[in-house]
Amino acid sequence: MTQPVAYRAAIFYSLGDPAKVGLENSFAWHEDGVLVVADGHIQDVGPAPEVLNRLPAGTQVVELENRLITPGFIDTHIHFPQTEMIASYGDQLLDWLNNYTFPEERKFADPAHAARVAKLFLDELLRNGTTTAMVYGTVHPQAVDAFFTESERRNTRMIAGKVMMDRHAPEFLLDTPESSYADSKALIERWHNKGRQLYAVTPRFAPTSSPEQLDAAGRLLREHKDLYLQTHLSENRKEIAWVKELFPERSGYLDVYDHHGLLSERSIFAHSVHLEDGECERLHATGSGVSFCATSNLFLGSGLLDLARLERFDVNVSLGTDVGGGTSFSLLQTMNEAYKVLQLQQQKLHPLKAFYLATLGGAESLRLDDKLGNLLPGKEADFLVLDLNATALMHARTQNAQTLYEKLFVLMMLGDDRAIESTFVYGKCQHGKNGV
């Protein structure tokens, strides 16, 4: 065992969903706390007087005055090939794919291009405090290899997969049911559970996969019981109408995926803005999750996710930036947009709920809450050091905050990458200045 390092600062993390356990039971807060890290894991956490008293003699204590330690953020829906087309003007979903996304993704046939963008993408994630993400590749297996190679180098816990897409896209991006199965299987054998890397079967969305390809995706999930599934669901009303035209024999959009065996406790459906009650019931029954991509839904004009409705059906919900439809890698900014989406529906997003969705909620949706999501002893040491005074405006506003709730709300409304002073991955500083 390596020598532990203790970090002294204010410490906050979630213990449960505020909608289920109540606000007061949903978090831990140590105004003067200590987090002890060794061998990539949390060894101890609690009030400073108690933890310091039980530290082994000679343990190094890093004093982080006026700083806040939280778990690393978890982004459950993002596209690494869309990094350099973020903020593309003027289209809604289907035109945006044809005019911007598909031409950009063509470049990822070149492994050198994929490797360069993978580095930029992971730099941006860590700069914004995201330590785990569920990531789309492209149709090219070499691009997924490049992504996992860069993630393995940093020891980040990432979930990624090769896009499966055999129709309704440019010829240069199409695979086949057979090739998508073979390429995905080879990537699974090469990367799934290699260190902290995990694999997600990734049909882009129902319109771009034939029934035969969706069958191939289901076959992969049956053959490897701990794989993930990521895809899009009910993002845009024109998209939903298209799915109904393509699959008239199915009762709805979710039923297309259900028919092919793609719903499970490790399945994440991005967006899910326009669901029917029966679809909510089926998501709950199968343990499937929804990634709430507020920034992207606003940018592409897709619609407003009804969080209260998903809570009534007890559907797992987490947050996704959905870069490049989303316009920021920052989950703080995503919380900001989620708050506004819910305000438009006369709902409120409490800051405790927002931080839950960005941390423990993401871990629970991904079935990784035994490893990630908060700072309890035994968890992997992915954590952030935040500066609540990162800008003059944040400093001025925080000085007027009377409660923890208020301070967290200021952070989620005014914070961005500037508030992320340091990002620690498996106990090592991978961004910022507080490494030891």
TORKOL-4160 file (C-alpha; in steps of 0.2 Angstrom, whole numbers, padded with zeros to 4 digits, m for minus):
436
<pt num="1" X="0000" Y="0000" Z="0000"/>
<pt num="2" X="0006" Y="0017" Z="m0004"/>
<pt num="3" X="0007" Y="0031" Z="0009"/>
<pt num="4" X="m0010" Y="0039" Z="0011"/>
<pt num="5" X="m0012" Y="0058" Z="0007"/>
<pt num="6" X="m0025" Y="0068" Z="0016"/>
<pt num="7" X="m0034" Y="0083" Z="0009"/>
<pt num="8" X="m0042" Y="0095" Z="0020"/>
<pt num="9" X="m0056" Y="0106" Z="0014"/>
<pt num="10" X="m0075" Y="0108" Z="0014"/>
<pt num="11" X="m0082" Y="0091" Z="0008"/>
<pt num="12" X="m0099" Y="0088" Z="0000"/>
<pt num="13" X="m0106" Y="0072" Z="m0008"/>
<pt num="14" X="m0123" Y="0063" Z="m0011"/>
<pt num="15" X="m0129" Y="0049" Z="m0001"/>
<pt num="16" X="m0146" Y="0046" Z="m0011"/>
<pt num="17" X="m0159" Y="0053" Z="m0022"/>
<pt num="18" X="m0167" Y="0068" Z="m0013"/>
<pt num="19" X="m0184" Y="0063" Z="m0021"/>
<pt num="20" X="m0183" Y="0047" Z="m0012"/>
<pt num="21" X="m0174" Y="0049" Z="0004"/>
<pt num="22" X="m0178" Y="0068" Z="0007"/>
<pt num="23" X="m0167" Y="0083" Z="0006"/>
<pt num="24" X="m0159" Y="0081" Z="0024"/>
<pt num="25" X="m0155" Y="0063" Z="0021"/>
<pt num="26" X="m0148" Y="0064" Z="0004"/>
<pt num="27" X="m0130" Y="0071" Z="0007"/>
<pt num="28" X="m0115" Y="0072" Z="0018"/>
<pt num="29" X="m0107" Y="0089" Z="0022"/>
<pt num="30" X="m0091" Y="0093" Z="0032"/>
<pt num="31" X="m0088" Y="0111" Z="0033"/>
<pt num="32" X="m0070" Y="0107" Z="0039"/>
<pt num="33" X="m0067" Y="0089" Z="0032"/>
<pt num="34" X="m0053" Y="0078" Z="0028"/>
<pt num="35" X="m0053" Y="0065" Z="0013"/>
<pt num="36" X="m0039" Y="0052" Z="0014"/>
<pt num="37" X="m0033" Y="0043" Z="m0002"/>
<pt num="38" X="m0022" Y="0029" Z="m0005"/>
<pt num="39" X="m0019" Y="0016" Z="m0019"/>
<pt num="40" X="m0033" Y="0025" Z="m0030"/>
<pt num="41" X="m0046" Y="0023" Z="m0017"/>
<pt num="42" X="m0055" Y="0033" Z="m0003"/>
<pt num="43" X="m0048" Y="0027" Z="0014"/>
<pt num="44" X="m0057" Y="0038" Z="0025"/>
<pt num="45" X="m0068" Y="0054" Z="0026"/>
<pt num="46" X="m0076" Y="0064" Z="0039"/>
<pt num="47" X="m0075" Y="0080" Z="0050"/>
<pt num="48" X="m0057" Y="0086" Z="0051"/>
<pt num="49" X="m0054" Y="0083" Z="0070"/>
<pt num="50" X="m0060" Y="0065" Z="0069"/>
<pt num="51" X="m0050" Y="0060" Z="0054"/>
<pt num="52" X="m0034" Y="0069" Z="0058"/>
<pt num="53" X="m0035" Y="0060" Z="0075"/>
<pt num="54" X="m0035" Y="0043" Z="0067"/>
<pt num="55" X="m0022" Y="0047" Z="0053"/>
<pt num="56" X="m0006" Y="0037" Z="0054"/>
<pt num="57" X="0009" Y="0047" Z="0060"/>
<pt num="58" X="0018" Y="0056" Z="0047"/>
<pt num="59" X="0003" Y="0056" Z="0034"/>
<pt num="60" X="0004" Y="0071" Z="0023"/>
<pt num="61" X="m0010" Y="0083" Z="0025"/>
<pt num="62" X="m0014" Y="0095" Z="0010"/>
<pt num="63" X="m0023" Y="0111" Z="0016"/>
<pt num="64" X="m0035" Y="0117" Z="0003"/>
<pt num="65" X="m0041" Y="0133" Z="0011"/>
<pt num="66" X="m0058" Y="0140" Z="0005"/>
<pt num="67" X="m0060" Y="0125" Z="m0007"/>
<pt num="68" X="m0074" Y="0112" Z="m0009"/>
<pt num="69" X="m0071" Y="0094" Z="m0013"/>
<pt num="70" X="m0084" Y="0084" Z="m0022"/>
<pt num="71" X="m0085" Y="0068" Z="m0032"/>
<pt num="72" X="m0080" Y="0068" Z="m0050"/>
<pt num="73" X="m0094" Y="0072" Z="m0062"/>
<pt num="74" X="m0102" Y="0058" Z="m0072"/>
<pt num="75" X="m0108" Y="0062" Z="m0090"/>
<pt num="76" X="m0119" Y="0048" Z="m0097"/>
<pt num="77" X="m0121" Y="0054" Z="m0115"/>
<pt num="78" X="m0108" Y="0063" Z="m0125"/>
<pt num="79" X="m0100" Y="0061" Z="m0143"/>
<pt num="80" X="m0081" Y="0062" Z="m0144"/>
<pt num="81" X="m0081" Y="0064" Z="m0163"/>
<pt num="82" X="m0091" Y="0079" Z="m0162"/>
<pt num="83" X="m0079" Y="0089" Z="m0152"/>
<pt num="84" X="m0073" Y="0100" Z="m0166"/>
<pt num="85" X="m0091" Y="0103" Z="m0173"/>
<pt num="86" X="m0098" Y="0110" Z="m0156"/>
<pt num="87" X="m0108" Y="0126" Z="m0159"/>
<pt num="88" X="m0114" Y="0122" Z="m0177"/>
<pt num="89" X="m0127" Y="0135" Z="m0182"/>
<pt num="90" X="m0145" Y="0134" Z="m0187"/>
<pt num="91" X="m0152" Y="0116" Z="m0188"/>
<pt num="92" X="m0163" Y="0104" Z="m0178"/>
<pt num="93" X="m0159" Y="0086" Z="m0176"/>
<pt num="94" X="m0161" Y="0077" Z="m0192"/>
<pt num="95" X="m0154" Y="0091" Z="m0203"/>
<pt num="96" X="m0140" Y="0094" Z="m0190"/>
<pt num="97" X="m0135" Y="0076" Z="m0192"/>
<pt num="98" X="m0134" Y="0077" Z="m0211"/>
<pt num="99" X="m0126" Y="0094" Z="m0213"/>
<pt num="100" X="m0113" Y="0094" Z="m0199"/>
<pt num="101" X="m0112" Y="0077" Z="m0189"/>
<pt num="102" X="m0109" Y="0065" Z="m0203"/>
<pt num="103" X="m0096" Y="0075" Z="m0213"/>
<pt num="104" X="m0087" Y="0077" Z="m0197"/>
<pt num="105" X="m0087" Y="0059" Z="m0192"/>
<pt num="106" X="m0080" Y="0054" Z="m0209"/>
<pt num="107" X="m0063" Y="0061" Z="m0204"/>
<pt num="108" X="m0062" Y="0047" Z="m0190"/>
<pt num="109" X="m0057" Y="0034" Z="m0203"/>
<pt num="110" X="m0040" Y="0042" Z="m0200"/>
<pt num="111" X="m0032" Y="0034" Z="m0184"/>
<pt num="112" X="m0021" Y="0049" Z="m0182"/>
<pt num="113" X="m0036" Y="0061" Z="m0183"/>
<pt num="114" X="m0045" Y="0051" Z="m0170"/>
<pt num="115" X="m0030" Y="0050" Z="m0158"/>
<pt num="116" X="m0028" Y="0069" Z="m0159"/>
<pt num="117" X="m0047" Y="0072" Z="m0155"/>
<pt num="118" X="m0047" Y="0059" Z="m0142"/>
<pt num="119" X="m0033" Y="0069" Z="m0132"/>
<pt num="120" X="m0042" Y="0085" Z="m0134"/>
<pt num="121" X="m0059" Y="0077" Z="m0129"/>
<pt num="122" X="m0052" Y="0070" Z="m0113"/>
<pt num="123" X="m0042" Y="0086" Z="m0109"/>
<pt num="124" X="m0059" Y="0095" Z="m0110"/>
<pt num="125" X="m0068" Y="0082" Z="m0099"/>
<pt num="126" X="m0055" Y="0083" Z="m0085"/>
<pt num="127" X="m0054" Y="0102" Z="m0087"/>
<pt num="128" X="m0073" Y="0102" Z="m0083"/>
<pt num="129" X="m0072" Y="0090" Z="m0069"/>
<pt num="130" X="m0079" Y="0075" Z="m0078"/>
<pt num="131" X="m0070" Y="0059" Z="m0073"/>
<pt num="132" X="m0082" Y="0046" Z="m0080"/>
<pt num="133" X="m0092" Y="0047" Z="m0096"/>
<pt num="134" X="m0103" Y="0036" Z="m0108"/>
<pt num="135" X="m0095" Y="0040" Z="m0125"/>
<pt num="136" X="m0100" Y="0038" Z="m0143"/>
<pt num="137" X="m0087" Y="0034" Z="m0155"/>
<pt num="138" X="m0090" Y="0033" Z="m0174"/>
<pt num="139" X="m0093" Y="0019" Z="m0186"/>
<pt num="140" X="m0074" Y="0016" Z="m0187"/>
<pt num="141" X="m0067" Y="0004" Z="m0175"/>
<pt num="142" X="m0050" Y="0012" Z="m0176"/>
<pt num="143" X="m0057" Y="0028" Z="m0169"/>
<pt num="144" X="m0064" Y="0018" Z="m0154"/>
<pt num="145" X="m0047" Y="0010" Z="m0152"/>
<pt num="146" X="m0039" Y="0028" Z="m0152"/>
<pt num="147" X="m0051" Y="0034" Z="m0138"/>
<pt num="148" X="m0049" Y="0019" Z="m0127"/>
<pt num="149" X="m0030" Y="0020" Z="m0129"/>
<pt num="150" X="m0030" Y="0038" Z="m0123"/>
<pt num="151" X="m0042" Y="0034" Z="m0109"/>
<pt num="152" X="m0031" Y="0020" Z="m0103"/>
<pt num="153" X="m0016" Y="0031" Z="m0103"/>
<pt num="154" X="m0025" Y="0042" Z="m0091"/>
<pt num="155" X="m0033" Y="0028" Z="m0081"/>
<pt num="156" X="m0050" Y="0037" Z="m0083"/>
<pt num="157" X="m0066" Y="0026" Z="m0081"/>
<pt num="158" X="m0074" Y="0027" Z="m0098"/>
<pt num="159" X="m0088" Y="0018" Z="m0106"/>
<pt num="160" X="m0088" Y="0019" Z="m0125"/>
<pt num="161" X="m0093" Y="0010" Z="m0141"/>
<pt num="162" X="m0092" Y="0009" Z="m0160"/>
<pt num="163" X="m0107" Y="0016" Z="m0168"/>
<pt num="164" X="m0118" Y="0003" Z="m0178"/>
<pt num="165" X="m0126" Y="0011" Z="m0193"/>
<pt num="166" X="m0131" Y="0002" Z="m0209"/>
<pt num="167" X="m0144" Y="0013" Z="m0217"/>
<pt num="168" X="m0151" Y="0031" Z="m0219"/>
<pt num="169" X="m0133" Y="0039" Z="m0218"/>
<pt num="170" X="m0120" Y="0043" Z="m0231"/>
<pt num="171" X="m0112" Y="0028" Z="m0239"/>
<pt num="172" X="m0095" Y="0032" Z="m0232"/>
<pt num="173" X="m0102" Y="0030" Z="m0214"/>
<pt num="174" X="m0111" Y="0014" Z="m0216"/>
<pt num="175" X="m0107" Y="m0004" Z="m0210"/>
<pt num="176" X="m0117" Y="m0020" Z="m0211"/>
<pt num="177" X="m0126" Y="m0030" Z="m0198"/>
<pt num="178" X="m0112" Y="m0043" Z="m0200"/>
<pt num="179" X="m0097" Y="m0031" Z="m0200"/>
<pt num="180" X="m0104" Y="m0021" Z="m0185"/>
<pt num="181" X="m0106" Y="m0037" Z="m0175"/>
<pt num="182" X="m0088" Y="m0043" Z="m0179"/>
<pt num="183" X="m0080" Y="m0026" Z="m0176"/>
<pt num="184" X="m0089" Y="m0023" Z="m0160"/>
<pt num="185" X="m0085" Y="m0040" Z="m0154"/>
<pt num="186" X="m0067" Y="m0038" Z="m0157"/>
<pt num="187" X="m0067" Y="m0021" Z="m0148"/>
<pt num="188" X="m0076" Y="m0029" Z="m0133"/>
<pt num="189" X="m0063" Y="m0043" Z="m0132"/>
<pt num="190" X="m0049" Y="m0030" Z="m0133"/>
<pt num="191" X="m0056" Y="m0017" Z="m0121"/>
<pt num="192" X="m0070" Y="m0022" Z="m0110"/>
<pt num="193" X="m0065" Y="m0023" Z="m0092"/>
<pt num="194" X="m0047" Y="m0019" Z="m0097"/>
<pt num="195" X="m0042" Y="m0009" Z="m0082"/>
<pt num="196" X="m0055" Y="0005" Z="m0080"/>
<pt num="197" X="m0062" Y="0004" Z="m0098"/>
<pt num="198" X="m0079" Y="m0003" Z="m0102"/>
<pt num="199" X="m0089" Y="m0006" Z="m0118"/>
<pt num="200" X="m0106" Y="0000" Z="m0124"/>
<pt num="201" X="m0115" Y="m0008" Z="m0138"/>
<pt num="202" X="m0120" Y="0008" Z="m0148"/>
<pt num="203" X="m0133" Y="0008" Z="m0162"/>
<pt num="204" X="m0134" Y="0026" Z="m0166"/>
<pt num="205" X="m0153" Y="0027" Z="m0166"/>
<pt num="206" X="m0167" Y="0016" Z="m0173"/>
<pt num="207" X="m0168" Y="0025" Z="m0190"/>
<pt num="208" X="m0150" Y="0021" Z="m0195"/>
<pt num="209" X="m0150" Y="0003" Z="m0190"/>
<pt num="210" X="m0160" Y="m0011" Z="m0199"/>
<pt num="211" X="m0169" Y="m0024" Z="m0189"/>
<pt num="212" X="m0155" Y="m0036" Z="m0193"/>
<pt num="213" X="m0142" Y="m0024" Z="m0186"/>
<pt num="214" X="m0153" Y="m0021" Z="m0170"/>
<pt num="215" X="m0154" Y="m0040" Z="m0169"/>
<pt num="216" X="m0135" Y="m0041" Z="m0169"/>
<pt num="217" X="m0134" Y="m0028" Z="m0155"/>
<pt num="218" X="m0145" Y="m0039" Z="m0145"/>
<pt num="219" X="m0134" Y="m0054" Z="m0148"/>
<pt num="220" X="m0119" Y="m0045" Z="m0142"/>
<pt num="221" X="m0128" Y="m0040" Z="m0126"/>
<pt num="222" X="m0133" Y="m0059" Z="m0123"/>
<pt num="223" X="m0116" Y="m0065" Z="m0126"/>
<pt num="224" X="m0108" Y="m0053" Z="m0114"/>
<pt num="225" X="m0119" Y="m0051" Z="m0098"/>
<pt num="226" X="m0110" Y="m0035" Z="m0091"/>
<pt num="227" X="m0110" Y="m0024" Z="m0107"/>
<pt num="228" X="m0118" Y="m0008" Z="m0108"/>
<pt num="229" X="m0130" Y="m0002" Z="m0122"/>
<pt num="230" X="m0131" Y="0017" Z="m0127"/>
<pt num="231" X="m0143" Y="0024" Z="m0140"/>
<pt num="232" X="m0155" Y="0039" Z="m0143"/>
<pt num="233" X="m0174" Y="0039" Z="m0139"/>
<pt num="234" X="m0188" Y="0051" Z="m0142"/>
<pt num="235" X="m0177" Y="0066" Z="m0144"/>
<pt num="236" X="m0187" Y="0075" Z="m0158"/>
<pt num="237" X="m0205" Y="0074" Z="m0164"/>
<pt num="238" X="m0200" Y="0072" Z="m0183"/>
<pt num="239" X="m0188" Y="0058" Z="m0177"/>
<pt num="240" X="m0202" Y="0049" Z="m0168"/>
<pt num="241" X="m0213" Y="0050" Z="m0183"/>
<pt num="242" X="m0199" Y="0043" Z="m0194"/>
<pt num="243" X="m0197" Y="0028" Z="m0182"/>
<pt num="244" X="m0216" Y="0025" Z="m0183"/>
<pt num="245" X="m0214" Y="0025" Z="m0203"/>
<pt num="246" X="m0199" Y="0013" Z="m0202"/>
<pt num="247" X="m0206" Y="0001" Z="m0189"/>
<pt num="248" X="m0225" Y="0001" Z="m0191"/>
<pt num="249" X="m0226" Y="m0016" Z="m0183"/>
<pt num="250" X="m0220" Y="m0010" Z="m0167"/>
<pt num="251" X="m0231" Y="0000" Z="m0154"/>
<pt num="252" X="m0218" Y="0014" Z="m0152"/>
<pt num="253" X="m0200" Y="0020" Z="m0152"/>
<pt num="254" X="m0195" Y="0011" Z="m0136"/>
<pt num="255" X="m0204" Y="m0005" Z="m0142"/>
<pt num="256" X="m0192" Y="m0006" Z="m0157"/>
<pt num="257" X="m0177" Y="m0007" Z="m0145"/>
<pt num="258" X="m0187" Y="m0018" Z="m0133"/>
<pt num="259" X="m0191" Y="m0031" Z="m0147"/>
<pt num="260" X="m0173" Y="m0033" Z="m0151"/>
<pt num="261" X="m0168" Y="m0036" Z="m0133"/>
<pt num="262" X="m0159" Y="m0019" Z="m0129"/>
<pt num="263" X="m0167" Y="m0014" Z="m0113"/>
<pt num="264" X="m0158" Y="m0019" Z="m0097"/>
<pt num="265" X="m0150" Y="m0012" Z="m0081"/>
<pt num="266" X="m0135" Y="m0006" Z="m0091"/>
<pt num="267" X="m0145" Y="0002" Z="m0105"/>
<pt num="268" X="m0145" Y="0021" Z="m0106"/>
<pt num="269" X="m0157" Y="0030" Z="m0118"/>
<pt num="270" X="m0152" Y="0048" Z="m0121"/>
<pt num="271" X="m0165" Y="0062" Z="m0122"/>
<pt num="272" X="m0181" Y="0053" Z="m0120"/>
<pt num="273" X="m0190" Y="0069" Z="m0120"/>
<pt num="274" X="m0207" Y="0064" Z="m0128"/>
<pt num="275" X="m0211" Y="0047" Z="m0119"/>
<pt num="276" X="m0228" Y="0039" Z="m0117"/>
<pt num="277" X="m0233" Y="0032" Z="m0100"/>
<pt num="278" X="m0231" Y="0014" Z="m0106"/>
<pt num="279" X="m0213" Y="0018" Z="m0111"/>
<pt num="280" X="m0209" Y="0025" Z="m0094"/>
<pt num="281" X="m0217" Y="0010" Z="m0086"/>
<pt num="282" X="m0206" Y="m0001" Z="m0097"/>
<pt num="283" X="m0190" Y="0009" Z="m0093"/>
<pt num="284" X="m0193" Y="0006" Z="m0075"/>
<pt num="285" X="m0197" Y="m0012" Z="m0076"/>
<pt num="286" X="m0181" Y="m0016" Z="m0085"/>
<pt num="287" X="m0170" Y="m0004" Z="m0074"/>
<pt num="288" X="m0165" Y="0006" Z="m0090"/>
<pt num="289" X="m0160" Y="0024" Z="m0088"/>
<pt num="290" X="m0163" Y="0040" Z="m0096"/>
<pt num="291" X="m0149" Y="0053" Z="m0099"/>
<pt num="292" X="m0156" Y="0071" Z="m0097"/>
<pt num="293" X="m0147" Y="0081" Z="m0110"/>
<pt num="294" X="m0154" Y="0099" Z="m0106"/>
<pt num="295" X="m0141" Y="0109" Z="m0115"/>
<pt num="296" X="m0143" Y="0099" Z="m0131"/>
<pt num="297" X="m0162" Y="0098" Z="m0131"/>
<pt num="298" X="m0163" Y="0117" Z="m0130"/>
<pt num="299" X="m0149" Y="0120" Z="m0143"/>
<pt num="300" X="m0157" Y="0109" Z="m0156"/>
<pt num="301" X="m0175" Y="0114" Z="m0151"/>
<pt num="302" X="m0180" Y="0096" Z="m0147"/>
<pt num="303" X="m0191" Y="0099" Z="m0132"/>
<pt num="304" X="m0192" Y="0099" Z="m0113"/>
<pt num="305" X="m0189" Y="0083" Z="m0102"/>
<pt num="306" X="m0202" Y="0081" Z="m0089"/>
<pt num="307" X="m0192" Y="0076" Z="m0074"/>
<pt num="308" X="m0206" Y="0075" Z="m0062"/>
<pt num="309" X="m0215" Y="0062" Z="m0073"/>
<pt num="310" X="m0200" Y="0051" Z="m0074"/>
<pt num="311" X="m0198" Y="0052" Z="m0055"/>
<pt num="312" X="m0217" Y="0046" Z="m0053"/>
<pt num="313" X="m0213" Y="0031" Z="m0064"/>
<pt num="314" X="m0196" Y="0028" Z="m0054"/>
<pt num="315" X="m0185" Y="0029" Z="m0069"/>
<pt num="316" X="m0166" Y="0030" Z="m0067"/>
<pt num="317" X="m0161" Y="0048" Z="m0073"/>
<pt num="318" X="m0143" Y="0055" Z="m0075"/>
<pt num="319" X="m0136" Y="0070" Z="m0084"/>
<pt num="320" X="m0128" Y="0071" Z="m0101"/>
<pt num="321" X="m0119" Y="0085" Z="m0110"/>
<pt num="322" X="m0122" Y="0078" Z="m0127"/>
<pt num="323" X="m0107" Y="0087" Z="m0135"/>
<pt num="324" X="m0108" Y="0092" Z="m0149"/>
<pt num="325" X="m0127" Y="0095" Z="m0149"/>
<pt num="326" X="m0124" Y="0101" Z="m0132"/>
<pt num="327" X="m0114" Y="0117" Z="m0131"/>
<pt num="328" X="m0103" Y="0114" Z="m0116"/>
<pt num="329" X="m0092" Y="0100" Z="m0108"/>
<pt num="330" X="m0097" Y="0107" Z="m0091"/>
<pt num="331" X="m0109" Y="0097" Z="m0081"/>
<pt num="332" X="m0111" Y="0113" Z="m0070"/>
<pt num="333" X="m0117" Y="0122" Z="m0085"/>
<pt num="334" X="m0128" Y="0107" Z="m0089"/>
<pt num="335" X="m0136" Y="0108" Z="m0072"/>
<pt num="336" X="m0139" Y="0127" Z="m0076"/>
<pt num="337" X="m0149" Y="0122" Z="m0092"/>
<pt num="338" X="m0158" Y="0108" Z="m0083"/>
<pt num="339" X="m0164" Y="0120" Z="m0070"/>
<pt num="340" X="m0171" Y="0132" Z="m0084"/>
<pt num="341" X="m0179" Y="0117" Z="m0093"/>
<pt num="342" X="m0189" Y="0112" Z="m0077"/>
<pt num="343" X="m0193" Y="0130" Z="m0073"/>
<pt num="344" X="m0202" Y="0131" Z="m0090"/>
<pt num="345" X="m0213" Y="0117" Z="m0084"/>
<pt num="346" X="m0216" Y="0125" Z="m0067"/>
<pt num="347" X="m0204" Y="0112" Z="m0059"/>
<pt num="348" X="m0189" Y="0116" Z="m0048"/>
<pt num="349" X="m0172" Y="0108" Z="m0048"/>
<pt num="350" X="m0165" Y="0109" Z="m0031"/>
<pt num="351" X="m0146" Y="0110" Z="m0030"/>
<pt num="352" X="m0145" Y="0094" Z="m0020"/>
<pt num="353" X="m0154" Y="0085" Z="m0034"/>
<pt num="354" X="m0144" Y="0093" Z="m0048"/>
<pt num="355" X="m0127" Y="0087" Z="m0039"/>
<pt num="356" X="m0135" Y="0070" Z="m0036"/>
<pt num="357" X="m0139" Y="0068" Z="m0055"/>
<pt num="358" X="m0121" Y="0073" Z="m0060"/>
<pt num="359" X="m0113" Y="0061" Z="m0047"/>
<pt num="360" X="m0121" Y="0047" Z="m0038"/>
<pt num="361" X="m0136" Y="0047" Z="m0049"/>
<pt num="362" X="m0125" Y="0044" Z="m0064"/>
<pt num="363" X="m0116" Y="0030" Z="m0055"/>
<pt num="364" X="m0132" Y="0022" Z="m0050"/>
<pt num="365" X="m0139" Y="0023" Z="m0068"/>
<pt num="366" X="m0123" Y="0014" Z="m0074"/>
<pt num="367" X="m0123" Y="0002" Z="m0060"/>
<pt num="368" X="m0106" Y="0008" Z="m0054"/>
<pt num="369" X="m0112" Y="0015" Z="m0037"/>
<pt num="370" X="m0101" Y="0002" Z="m0028"/>
<pt num="371" X="m0086" Y="0011" Z="m0036"/>
<pt num="372" X="m0091" Y="0029" Z="m0040"/>
<pt num="373" X="m0103" Y="0043" Z="m0037"/>
<pt num="374" X="m0098" Y="0048" Z="m0019"/>
<pt num="375" X="m0083" Y="0049" Z="m0007"/>
<pt num="376" X="m0087" Y="0034" Z="0005"/>
<pt num="377" X="m0072" Y="0024" Z="0010"/>
<pt num="378" X="m0069" Y="0010" Z="m0003"/>
<pt num="379" X="m0074" Y="0020" Z="m0018"/>
<pt num="380" X="m0062" Y="0024" Z="m0032"/>
<pt num="381" X="m0054" Y="0041" Z="m0029"/>
<pt num="382" X="m0061" Y="0051" Z="m0043"/>
<pt num="383" X="m0064" Y="0068" Z="m0035"/>
<pt num="384" X="m0063" Y="0087" Z="m0038"/>
<pt num="385" X="m0057" Y="0102" Z="m0029"/>
<pt num="386" X="m0068" Y="0117" Z="m0033"/>
<pt num="387" X="m0066" Y="0135" Z="m0030"/>
<pt num="388" X="m0082" Y="0144" Z="m0026"/>
<pt num="389" X="m0073" Y="0161" Z="m0028"/>
<pt num="390" X="m0066" Y="0157" Z="m0046"/>
<pt num="391" X="m0073" Y="0173" Z="m0053"/>
<pt num="392" X="m0076" Y="0190" Z="m0045"/>
<pt num="393" X="m0095" Y="0188" Z="m0048"/>
<pt num="394" X="m0095" Y="0170" Z="m0040"/>
<pt num="395" X="m0085" Y="0177" Z="m0025"/>
<pt num="396" X="m0097" Y="0192" Z="m0023"/>
<pt num="397" X="m0112" Y="0181" Z="m0024"/>
<pt num="398" X="m0105" Y="0167" Z="m0013"/>
<pt num="399" X="m0102" Y="0180" Z="0001"/>
<pt num="400" X="m0120" Y="0183" Z="0002"/>
<pt num="401" X="m0125" Y="0164" Z="0002"/>
<pt num="402" X="m0131" Y="0160" Z="0019"/>
<pt num="403" X="m0133" Y="0141" Z="0017"/>
<pt num="404" X="m0125" Y="0126" Z="0009"/>
<pt num="405" X="m0140" Y="0125" Z="m0003"/>
<pt num="406" X="m0137" Y="0142" Z="m0008"/>
<pt num="407" X="m0119" Y="0140" Z="m0011"/>
<pt num="408" X="m0122" Y="0125" Z="m0022"/>
<pt num="409" X="m0135" Y="0134" Z="m0032"/>
<pt num="410" X="m0123" Y="0148" Z="m0035"/>
<pt num="411" X="m0110" Y="0135" Z="m0041"/>
<pt num="412" X="m0122" Y="0127" Z="m0053"/>
<pt num="413" X="m0129" Y="0143" Z="m0060"/>
<pt num="414" X="m0112" Y="0153" Z="m0061"/>
<pt num="415" X="m0099" Y="0140" Z="m0062"/>
<pt num="416" X="m0090" Y="0132" Z="m0077"/>
<pt num="417" X="m0073" Y="0125" Z="m0080"/>
<pt num="418" X="m0065" Y="0140" Z="m0071"/>
<pt num="419" X="m0072" Y="0133" Z="m0055"/>
<pt num="420" X="m0063" Y="0116" Z="m0057"/>
<pt num="421" X="m0047" Y="0120" Z="m0048"/>
<pt num="422" X="m0041" Y="0101" Z="m0049"/>
<pt num="423" X="m0047" Y="0085" Z="m0056"/>
<pt num="424" X="m0041" Y="0069" Z="m0048"/>
<pt num="425" X="m0042" Y="0052" Z="m0057"/>
<pt num="426" X="m0039" Y="0036" Z="m0046"/>
<pt num="427" X="m0031" Y="0047" Z="m0033"/>
<pt num="428" X="m0019" Y="0056" Z="m0045"/>
<pt num="429" X="m0021" Y="0074" Z="m0051"/>
<pt num="430" X="m0025" Y="0074" Z="m0070"/>
<pt num="431" X="m0029" Y="0092" Z="m0071"/>
<pt num="432" X="m0025" Y="0108" Z="m0061"/>
<pt num="433" X="m0013" Y="0112" Z="m0047"/>
<pt num="434" X="m0016" Y="0102" Z="m0032"/>
<pt num="435" X="m0007" Y="0086" Z="m0036"/>
<pt num="436" X="0005" Y="0079" Z="m0023"/>
